[in-house]
Amino acid sequence: MKTSTIKKAARIALGANLIFAGISHLTFARKPFRAQVPDWVPLDVDDTVVYSGFAEIALGSALVFTPNKHQKTVGKIAAGFFAGVFPGNLAQYTHKRPAFGLDTDNKRFVRLLFQPVLMYWAIKSTH
């Protein structure tokens, strides 16, 4: 399989997952996502979940539908988004908040290791 085909599949898969995650923020997984909002965020917790859901839908759509000439920019924005939401994952770990089956410190810690993977995925699938 050609590298360009693999990159395209990886980009579309990441975009589709972001769209799904965004929809889940707005619907069935709203409560678990609240566990990831750090205490220091100055917005209402539910509003933060909703706004981040909209952002994920928009970002996922951009990954799927953006023309080739803008994909590098979208990839950088996606990587920045994943870096930007990392404090939420860190808050879930440090405050021992169970959500999404992350009911132990070890599981929450392992989850932290996936954020750099998502950042790498966003960059590599768009460059």
Helices and strands as residue ranges (DSSP letters): H 3-26, H 30-34, H 45-65, G 68-70, H 71-94, H 105-124
